[in-house]
Amino acid sequence: GNDGGVYISHDRAKNWEYLNRMAVGQFYRIAADNSDPYRIAGGLQDNGSWMGPSRTLVLTEDSRHDGIVSSDWMMVGGSDGFTVAFDPTDRNLLYVTGQGGDLVRTRLDTKANRSIKPSPREGQERFRFNWNTPYFISPHDPTVLYMGGNRVFKLTDRGDKWFAISPDLSRRDVDRIQTVGSDAETYGTVVSLTESPLKKGLLWAGTDDGRVHVTADDGKTWSEVTPKDVGGLYVSRIATSWKEERTAYVSVDGHRSDDFRPIVLMTQDLGKTWKNVTGDLPPGGPVDVVLEDPGNPQVVYAGTEFGIFVTLDRGKHWVSLNGKSLPPAPVDDILVHPREKDLLVATHGRSIWILDDASWIAQLTPQARSRDLVLLDIQPARQRLFGSRDYGQAQAIFRAKNPPPGAVINYWLREEGDEPAEVSIADSSGFVVRKLDGPSLAGLNRVVWDLQADAKHRFSDPDEGYGKTIFVAPGDYKVTVAVGDEKKSEKTVKVLPPLEPEPVTGH
């Protein structure tokens, strides 16, 4: 086994077979764009940066169909891969990094690449960039990027210009910052950097030697606001709130200093005071990433060395989200897709996992959980025609499942029902086009409607041929979930028309 996966030899190491059967990618960071289906990109240890689809227009319900296979992914950057960023206005423009902050702007259509890493002039003090250098596109201006070295840099005109907007934010430990090598040894650097989505120029920076700084004026003035709980340890991530301008979270990973405690901290006053919200996270699992859910500030995710956890009450109690499928691997990055509300998780060793339509997590408020039955908001669903491929039928081909096609219907039951749930879907006239049976377990339940009417209500033009998938007409439909005679809840789902997939460039 190595950074590329698992291999086996049948002739005493003369020849090797690559076991392309399992997901073993070591992803440092992930990103997603707003294509439909959306694209995912990320950087891997020793394997460059890659981009692939969140779903394909083929099913995985039986052995005749493939889902997402390795050939659906393409390499977009070399070296050790780290952060990838999608330009929000140009789907062919990406930013990728290699080790030590080697930031490159690249185009998928023309293959044009340009290095935009800040570098000092001859005779100036060198810049130090971490092995895993943070950078991001400003949520307020797609032509502006911010990047962390030992100083914070602002890049304008999509990287054509740059300038430093902070002093050295590290402790400047002279005996340690002089090390040289592969950049994995570089010390005294910013390793976490973010900007508030609520206020332009409100930046947070955390270093590998345990310092936290904040600026509210785009770097003109910086204030050190290091929590005492950090204690000189590695600031693995700073995450700002989506709802509260002065709120931020800090996660700390002390394993480099033989400190394996999970540490998650929160401030609601721009770092003047801090509260420990580690709660009952399991001991011995350092936290690599923290993220507030965009839909509910009470919901916070933590990626640890042993999987992902979520709290519904800002740290009083944490619950594992690993479940039966996601292995307890180190979680290095977490992302909530802004449109689909999918929860994306990057693991260091078991690749990328997606929890399809995780919007229910933000909706499980104390009020919702106290009700006998509550149908949660339903994401808009798009009609999609699926096909199959002429290859990849053997078990030795890696394939990942596609998300279920149709409208995902989530509902919460406080207590288990005595009979199955009845799910009905009615059109704007009140006519019930589809009836489904669903589970009635205590807790969260899920049913997927394939956007088709009951068989007896499906009609098509004979000239279009038989056997064609017949979807209901686009529009709003009322969904009703009932358990027994007394428990009932209703919501509306919007059915979107088919969408031709956008052309893929760069292959």
C-alpha positions in Angstrom: 0.0 0.0 0.0 1.1 3.6 -0.7 -0.2 7.0 -1.5 -1.6 5.6 -4.8 -3.6 2.8 -3.3 -3.3 -1.0 -2.8 -1.3 -3.3 -5.1 -0.8 -7.1 -5.2 1.8 -9.4 -6.8 1.2 -13.0 -7.8 4.7 -13.7 -8.8 6.9 -12.6 -5.9 7.0 -8.9 -6.8 8.0 -9.3 -10.5 4.7 -7.8 -11.6 2.0 -5.8 -9.7 -1.7 -5.5 -10.1 -3.4 -2.2 -9.0 -6.5 -3.0 -7.1 -8.9 -0.5 -8.5 -11.8 -1.8 -6.4 -12.0 0.7 -3.5 -11.9 4.3 -2.7 -8.5 5.0 -1.1 -7.9 8.7 -2.0 -6.1 10.9 0.5 -7.9 14.2 0.0 -6.7 17.3 1.8 -9.4 19.7 0.6 -12.5 19.6 -1.6 -14.5 22.2 -3.5 -17.8 22.1 -5.5 -19.3 24.4 -8.2 -22.9 25.1 -9.2 -23.0 23.1 -12.4 -25.9 20.7 -12.7 -24.8 18.0 -11.8 -22.3 19.9 -9.8 -18.6 19.1 -10.1 -16.3 18.2 -7.2 -12.5 18.9 -7.1 -9.8 18.3 -4.6 -6.2 17.7 -4.0 -4.6 14.4 -3.0 -1.4 13.5 -1.2 1.2 12.7 -3.8 -1.4 12.4 -6.6 -2.1 15.9 -7.8 -5.6 17.5 -8.0 -8.6 15.9 -9.6 -12.1 16.9 -10.7 -15.2 14.8 -11.3 -19.0 14.8 -11.3 -21.3 14.5 -8.2 -23.5 12.2 -10.3 -23.7 10.7 -13.8 -26.6 10.1 -16.1 -26.5 6.4 -15.5 -28.0 4.4 -12.6 -26.5 1.8 -10.2 -29.7 -0.1 -9.3 -28.5 -3.3 -10.9 -25.4 -4.8 -12.6 -26.4 -3.4 -16.0 -25.6 0.2 -15.0 -22.5 2.0 -13.8 -22.5 5.0 -11.5 -19.5 7.2 -11.1 -16.4 5.4 -12.3 -12.7 6.4 -12.3 -12.8 7.5 -16.0 -15.3 10.2 -15.1 -12.5 12.0 -13.2 -9.8 14.1 -14.7 -6.5 15.5 -13.4 -6.4 19.3 -13.2 -3.2 19.8 -11.3 0.1 18.1 -10.5 2.5 17.6 -7.5 0.9 16.9 -4.2 -2.6 18.3 -4.6 -4.2 20.5 -2.0 -6.9 23.2 -2.4 -8.8 23.6 -5.6 -11.1 26.6 -6.2 -13.8 27.0 -8.9 -14.2 30.5 -10.4 -17.9 31.2 -9.8 -18.3 33.1 -13.0 -16.3 30.9 -15.5 -16.7 27.2 -15.3 -13.5 26.6 -17.3 -11.3 28.6 -14.8 -9.8 26.8 -11.8 -7.1 27.5 -9.2 -5.0 24.6 -7.9 -2.1 24.3 -5.4 0.8 22.0 -5.0 2.9 21.7 -1.8 4.4 24.9 -0.4 1.8 27.2 -1.9 2.5 26.6 -5.6 -0.7 28.4 -6.7 -1.6 28.0 -10.4 -4.5 29.5 -12.3 -5.5 27.1 -15.0 -8.1 26.9 -17.8 -9.8 23.7 -18.8 -10.6 24.8 -22.3 -7.3 26.1 -23.5 -5.0 24.2 -21.0 -3.3 27.6 -20.2 -1.6 27.7 -16.8 -0.1 30.6 -15.0 1.8 30.5 -11.6 0.4 33.3 -9.4 2.3 32.4 -6.1 3.5 35.6 -4.4 7.3 35.7 -4.2 9.6 38.3 -2.7 12.0 40.4 -4.8 15.7 39.7 -4.7 17.2 40.8 -1.4 13.9 40.7 0.6 13.1 38.3 3.4 11.7 35.1 2.1 8.1 34.1 2.4 7.2 30.9 4.2 4.4 28.8 2.9 3.0 25.7 4.6 3.0 22.3 3.0 -0.8 22.7 2.9 -1.2 26.4 2.1 -4.6 27.9 2.6 -6.2 30.2 0.0 -9.7 31.0 -1.3 -11.7 33.1 -3.7 -13.4 36.0 -1.9 -17.2 35.4 -1.5 -17.6 39.1 -2.2 -15.5 39.5 -5.3 -14.6 36.6 -7.7 -11.5 38.5 -9.0 -9.9 38.6 -5.5 -8.1 35.7 -3.7 -6.5 35.6 -0.3 -3.6 33.4 0.5 -1.7 32.6 3.7 2.1 32.3 4.1 3.9 33.6 7.1 1.9 36.7 6.1 -1.5 37.1 4.5 -1.5 38.0 0.8 -4.3 39.6 -1.2 -4.3 38.7 -4.9 -6.3 40.9 -7.3 -7.2 40.6 -11.0 -7.5 36.8 -10.5 -3.9 36.6 -9.3 -2.2 38.9 -11.8 -1.3 41.3 -8.9 -0.6 40.6 -5.3 0.4 42.4 -2.1 0.9 41.5 1.5 -1.8 42.8 3.9 -0.4 41.6 7.2 2.9 41.4 9.1 4.4 38.0 9.9 1.6 36.5 12.0 3.6 33.6 13.4 5.7 33.5 16.6 8.9 33.8 14.5 10.6 31.0 16.4 14.0 31.5 14.8 15.4 28.1 15.5 12.4 26.4 13.8 11.5 28.7 10.9 14.9 28.2 9.3 14.3 24.6 8.3 14.4 23.7 4.6 13.3 20.6 2.7 10.2 19.6 0.8 8.0 22.3 2.4 6.5 19.7 4.7 9.1 21.0 7.2 8.2 24.7 6.9 7.1 26.2 10.2 5.7 29.5 11.4 3.0 29.8 8.8 -0.7 30.6 8.4 -2.5 27.3 8.0 -6.1 28.4 8.3 -7.6 31.5 6.5 -11.1 32.6 5.9 -13.3 35.6 5.2 -16.8 36.2 6.6 -19.5 35.8 4.0 -21.4 38.6 5.8 -18.8 41.3 5.8 -16.2 42.1 3.1 -12.7 42.3 4.5 -13.4 40.5 7.8 -10.6 38.0 7.7 -9.4 35.4 10.2 -6.0 33.7 10.2 -4.6 30.8 12.3 -1.1 29.5 12.4 0.7 26.2 12.9 2.4 27.6 16.0 -0.9 28.5 17.7 -1.8 32.1 17.0 -5.2 33.5 15.9 -5.6 36.9 14.3 -8.6 38.9 13.0 -8.9 42.0 10.8 -12.2 43.8 10.1 -10.7 46.3 7.6 -9.1 44.0 4.9 -5.7 43.9 6.6 -5.2 47.5 7.6 -5.2 46.5 11.3 -4.8 43.1 12.8 -5.6 42.0 16.4 -4.3 38.9 18.0 -7.2 37.0 19.6 -5.6 33.7 20.4 -7.7 31.6 22.8 -5.8 30.3 25.8 -7.0 26.8 25.0 -4.9 26.8 21.9 -1.8 26.7 23.9 0.6 27.0 21.0 -1.0 24.1 19.1 -1.8 23.8 15.4 -4.9 25.8 14.4 -6.4 23.3 12.0 -9.4 25.4 10.9 -11.2 28.7 11.4 -14.8 28.8 10.3 -17.0 31.9 10.2 -20.8 31.9 10.9 -23.2 32.2 8.0 -25.7 34.1 10.1 -23.7 36.0 12.8 -21.0 38.4 11.6 -19.0 38.4 14.9 -19.1 34.6 15.4 -16.4 32.2 14.4 -15.2 28.7 15.3 -11.6 27.4 15.8 -10.6 23.8 15.7 -7.2 22.7 17.1 -5.1 19.6 16.1 -2.4 19.0 18.7 -1.2 15.6 17.6 2.1 17.1 16.3 2.8 18.0 19.9 1.6 14.7 21.3 -1.7 16.3 22.4 -4.6 14.2 21.1 -7.5 16.1 22.7 -10.4 17.2 20.6 -10.6 21.0 20.8 -13.4 23.2 19.3 -13.8 26.8 20.4 -16.4 29.5 19.6 -16.4 33.3 19.8 -19.4 35.6 19.3 -17.5 38.9 19.8 -14.7 38.8 17.2 -12.4 36.9 19.5 -12.6 39.1 22.6 -13.9 36.0 24.5 -14.0 32.4 23.7 -16.2 29.4 24.7 -15.1 25.8 24.6 -17.7 23.9 22.7 -15.9 20.6 22.5 -18.6 19.1 24.6 -18.6 15.3 24.5 -16.6 14.7 21.4 -14.7 11.4 22.0 -11.3 11.7 23.6 -8.2 10.9 21.6 -9.6 12.3 18.3 -8.0 15.6 17.3 -10.2 17.9 15.2 -9.1 18.7 11.7 -12.0 20.8 10.5 -15.0 22.6 11.9 -18.0 24.0 9.9 -21.2 25.7 10.8 -24.3 24.6 8.7 -25.4 27.4 6.4 -29.0 26.7 7.2 -28.9 26.7 11.0 -26.2 28.3 13.3 -27.0 25.8 16.0 -25.7 23.0 13.8 -21.9 22.5 13.6 -19.9 19.8 12.0 -16.5 18.5 13.2 -14.1 16.4 11.2 -11.8 14.4 13.5 -9.1 11.7 13.0 -11.9 9.1 13.5 -14.7 10.4 11.3 -17.3 13.2 11.3 -19.5 14.4 14.1 -22.4 16.9 14.3 -24.0 18.9 17.1 -27.5 20.3 17.0 -26.9 22.6 20.0 -23.6 24.3 19.3 -21.4 21.8 21.1 -23.4 20.6 24.1 -23.8 17.2 22.6 -22.1 15.6 19.5 -23.3 12.7 17.4 -21.3 10.6 15.0 -22.4 10.8 11.3 -20.2 7.9 10.2 -23.1 5.4 10.2 -22.7 2.0 8.5 -21.0 3.2 5.3 -18.5 6.0 6.0 -15.4 4.5 7.6 -13.9 6.1 10.7 -11.1 7.7 8.7 -9.6 11.1 9.2 -11.9 13.8 7.9 -9.8 16.7 6.5 -12.6 18.8 4.9 -16.3 19.3 5.1 -18.6 21.2 2.6 -22.3 21.8 2.4 -23.4 22.4 -1.2 -25.3 25.6 -1.4 -27.9 24.4 -3.9 -28.3 20.7 -3.3 -27.6 20.9 0.4 -25.5 17.7 0.1 -22.9 17.2 2.8 -19.5 16.5 1.2 -16.7 14.9 3.3 -13.1 14.6 2.3 -11.2 11.8 4.1 -7.5 11.2 4.3 -7.4 7.6 3.1 -11.0 6.7 2.0 -11.6 9.4 -0.6 -14.7 11.6 -0.8 -18.2 10.8 0.5 -21.5 12.5 -0.1 -24.6 12.5 2.2 -27.3 13.3 -0.4 -29.7 16.0 0.7 -28.5 16.7 4.2 -30.9 19.6 4.6 -32.8 17.6 7.2 -29.9 18.1 9.7 -30.4 21.9 9.8 -34.2 21.4 10.1 -34.1 19.2 13.2 -34.7 22.0 15.6 -35.9 21.3 19.1 -39.4 22.4 17.9 -39.3 19.9 15.1 -38.1 17.0 17.2 -40.8 17.6 19.8 -43.6 17.0 17.2 -45.2 13.6 16.7 -44.7 13.9 12.9 -43.1 16.6 10.8 -42.4 16.5 7.1 -39.3 18.5 6.4 -38.7 20.9 3.5 -38.2 19.1 0.2 -35.4 20.2 -2.2 -36.5 21.0 -5.8 -36.2 17.9 -7.9 -35.2 17.7 -11.5 -36.4 15.3 -14.1 -33.4 13.3 -15.5 -33.2 10.6 -18.1 -30.7 7.9 -17.3 -28.9 5.5 -19.5 -26.3 2.8 -19.3 -22.8 2.1 -20.5 -21.3 -0.6 -22.6 -18.4 -1.4 -20.3 -17.5 -1.8 -16.7 -19.7 -4.8 -15.9 -17.0 -6.7 -13.9 -16.4 -6.5 -10.2 -12.9 -5.2 -10.6 -14.0 -1.8 -11.9 -14.4 0.8 -9.2 -17.9 2.5 -9.2 -19.6 4.8 -6.8 -23.4 4.9 -6.5 -25.3 7.9 -7.9 -27.7 9.7 -5.6 -31.3 8.4 -5.9 -33.2 10.0 -8.8 -36.2 12.1 -7.9 -37.5 14.0 -4.9 -36.1 13.1 -1.6 -38.8 13.2 1.1 -37.6 13.3 4.6 -39.9 13.2 7.7 -39.4 12.9 11.4 -41.3 10.7 13.8 -41.0 11.1 17.5 -42.2 7.6 18.2 -42.3 4.5 16.0 -45.6 4.0 14.2 -47.7 0.8 14.3 -48.1 0.8 10.5 -46.1 2.1 7.5 -46.3 5.7 6.6 -48.6 6.7 3.7 -47.0 9.2 1.3 -49.2 10.9 -1.3 -48.3 13.4 -4.0 -51.0 15.6 -5.5 -50.9 18.1 -8.4 -52.1 21.7 -8.3 -55.7 20.6 -8.9 -55.6 18.3 -5.8 -55.5 15.1 -7.9 -53.3 12.4 -6.3 -50.8 11.3 -8.9 -48.8 9.0 -6.8 -49.0 7.0 -3.5 -46.0 5.5 -1.8 -45.4 3.5 1.4 -42.6 4.7 3.7 -41.0 3.5 6.9 -42.3 4.7 10.2 -39.3 4.3 12.5 -38.6 6.6 15.4 -36.3 9.4 14.1 -35.6 10.4 10.5 -37.3 8.5 7.7 -36.8 8.9 3.9 -38.8 8.1 0.8 -37.7 8.9 -2.8 -40.3 9.8 -5.4 -39.1 9.2 -8.9 -41.2 12.0 -10.3 -43.5 9.6 -12.1 -47.2 9.1 -11.6 -48.8 5.8 -10.5 -48.6 3.3 -13.5 -52.3 3.7 -14.2 -52.0 7.5 -14.5 -49.0 7.5 -16.9 -49.8 8.7 -20.4 -47.6 9.3 -23.4 -47.8 10.1 -27.1 -47.6 6.8 -29.1 -45.5 8.5 -31.7 -42.8 8.9 -29.0 -42.4 5.2 -28.6 -43.1 2.8 -25.8 -41.0 2.1 -22.8 -40.0 5.7 -22.4 -39.9 7.2 -18.9 -42.9 9.3 -18.4 -42.4 12.1 -15.8 -45.2 14.3 -14.3 -45.4 17.8 -15.6 -43.1 20.4 -14.1 -44.7 22.4 -11.4 -45.5 22.4 -7.7 -46.9 19.3 -6.0 -48.3 18.8 -2.5 -46.7 16.0 -0.5 -48.6 14.6 2.4 -47.2 12.1 4.9 -49.6 10.3 7.3 -49.0 7.7 10.0 -52.3 6.3 11.3 -55.4 8.4 11.6 -54.0 11.3 13.7 -50.5 12.0 12.5 -50.3 14.0 9.2 -47.9 16.6 7.8 -47.8 18.4 4.4 -45.2 20.2 2.3 -44.7 21.4 -1.3 -42.1 20.1 -3.7 -41.1 21.9 -7.0 -40.5 19.6 -10.0 -38.1 21.1 -12.4 -38.0 20.4 -16.2 -35.2 18.3 -17.7 -31.9 20.0 -18.1 -29.4 19.2 -20.8 -26.0 18.5 -19.2 -23.4 21.2 -19.7 -20.6 20.3 -22.1 -17.5 18.9 -20.4 -14.3 20.6 -21.5 -10.7 19.6 -20.7 -11.0 15.8 -21.5 
